[in-house]
């Protein structure tokens, strides 16, 4: 009756989350150091501005006139935001989506057929496996080097390219390591993409959150043949429920035109982006000008707090994150069982962290988010470091 995809998604809940659910059912409190939803941690887009933006947008959207690529007023606002950062991407080369996950699905469907390969960084993000399964493609990893601030192993990346490779994913700032690809890495990546005539899917959802530099090096600013820059409001403006994302296309004109024509048809098939949300984009960008600096500062301060407290432990080490919401902690005992330790931290310290194997990390690692409200984050970090004494 069911397809192989239905069978694929019938897996049991993993032991860590079964234990969390058991503790919560008993009325016990768990400090979630996994979620990157800043709404749970005191960071919210200003309600009055959101109300005004949505009220105005609802009026503009009264008569339904969908555009497969997205309403022009929204795409122009996104284009303007790139211009303000020194990057020229015309509004005509922007496609709205209801979020980065669907942007990936669009891209996988556009570039790859059954059995084709997409290169993605390792450590990876678990969601890729589900999207790849739905698209019928295979994910192939390339290494990030922990010993060198999680830089891209570009030689390894190029060695992973086969005749079935269809695209290269770059995530910068990277989840879950917090690494930011530097100018030389991005330039060399673009050279590899040009040499093999491959598109780059540049995931920049954490781009506003840089801790050691003011500007993000971007594939769209290189000579790569075709770049899909993925972003959205979920992390950027702390508006995950708005479901506004986009793909910004750049590169060689014939390739951009062909990709846009296909994306227009794919998007027209579903018309998945809420019209009121689209008409609110310009006002939400404008309203964020007072909110975003405080938001960025809060994330930067929380990252620093987590690093300061973690650095007190001589049994844990980490590469300082350069951006984003997450960091990866290495346990200095090579025999440590990361899954058992994650379970024990949950039972004995009421802390929910991910074991590294969730992200294809070499053991033993733990992954955590540092976006919790500062007093809760301090409590959590003290619980974590005391566990390892």
ZIPEFEN-V109155 format. One record per helix or strand. SS is the DSSP state (helix for helix, strand for strand). FROM is the first residue (numbers start at 1). LEN is the number of residues. If there is no record, write none. Layout:
<<SS:FROM:LEN> <SS:FROM:LEN>>
//
This chain:
<<helix:4:5> <helix:15:11> <strand:31:2> <helix:38:4> <helix:47:14> <helix:72:13> <helix:91:3> <strand:94:4> <helix:100:12> <strand:117:6> <helix:127:9> <strand:138:8> <helix:146:3> <strand:151:2> <helix:154:6> <strand:165:7> <helix:183:14> <strand:199:5> <strand:210:1> <helix:219:3> <strand:226:7> <helix:233:4> <helix:240:3> <strand:245:7> <helix:253:18> <helix:275:5> <helix:281:30> <strand:316:3> <strand:323:1> <strand:326:6> <helix:338:12> <strand:351:2> <strand:354:2> <helix:356:4> <strand:365:5> <helix:374:14>>
//
